[in-house]
Amino acid sequence: MNNTIKTLAIAVMMATGAGVANAKSQTCDVDMAYDVNLDGNEIVFTKDKQQSVVIKDSNSLSLDGKTQSLSAKQTQLLHEYAQQIRELLPAASDIAEDASLLALDAVRDVTSVLLEHNPAKADEIIARVDTIAAELKQHISDSHLRPEAIGEYLEGAEFEKEFEALMEESVTEFVEVNIPSMIAAAMSGNEEKVKAFEERMEKFGQEMETKYEAKAKLIEEKADALCDLVKQIEAKEDSFVQAFESYKPYQLIQ
């Protein structure tokens, strides 16, 4: 499975319906070979729940439980590599949090209009979207990043279909409640009521676009910055491998 960094960066946005244009997807197609965990002064890479790489204090390296002997130059390169890995997890977590909040705000706004006559149904949809975001964020935090689990979760849950179904349900109920009265108003010549309804919907659409376009753009920019950070990590990793060839089979970025 191709766990691209860009997919990780925007996974929550796509899953919860707050998707943002993938501006740099063609330049950020890299795989992560491990789950990454930050445990105090240790950076731990795991695969199938087995520790493969442990970087302690950003200057000590263990591979499959064996401490490696490094020169001063190798230690410096390891330190630089480790420092950027420590930046990766908070950056990914920040994007997940922002995207989740954006999605929830958008759903609240949409359901407040489409389901104003049925607040219980609106609350039900909001709760489900909140659950989707919370479940996904179990795999992204300041202390852990689990690329494979994210991919499997997204593929298994079919988020886009579920989200579309929730929105369809809202729209269907809105139509069933409002359209008959609009037809009746039109047939009776009550053009003012029809026009007021049309203007209300147009205003709502414009407000949504204005409110969320800028916020979504900021999240996209953060995702692009994360992509750039991963490219930097990849470069640091390549430099370390050139200086310490034994690390090549353990590279995080593939």
Secondary structure as GFF3:
##gff-version 3
##sequence-region A 1 254
A	DSSP	alpha_helix	5	15	.	.	.	ID=ss1
A	DSSP	three_ten_helix	25	27	.	.	.	ID=ss2
A	DSSP	beta_strand	35	39	.	.	.	ID=ss3
A	DSSP	beta_strand	42	47	.	.	.	ID=ss4
A	DSSP	beta_strand	50	56	.	.	.	ID=ss5
A	DSSP	beta_strand	60	63	.	.	.	ID=ss6
A	DSSP	beta_strand	66	67	.	.	.	ID=ss7
A	DSSP	alpha_helix	72	114	.	.	.	ID=ss8
A	DSSP	alpha_helix	119	137	.	.	.	ID=ss9
A	DSSP	beta_strand	144	145	.	.	.	ID=ss10
A	DSSP	alpha_helix	147	157	.	.	.	ID=ss11
A	DSSP	alpha_helix	159	187	.	.	.	ID=ss12
A	DSSP	alpha_helix	191	243	.	.	.	ID=ss13
A	DSSP	three_ten_helix	245	250	.	.	.	ID=ss14
###
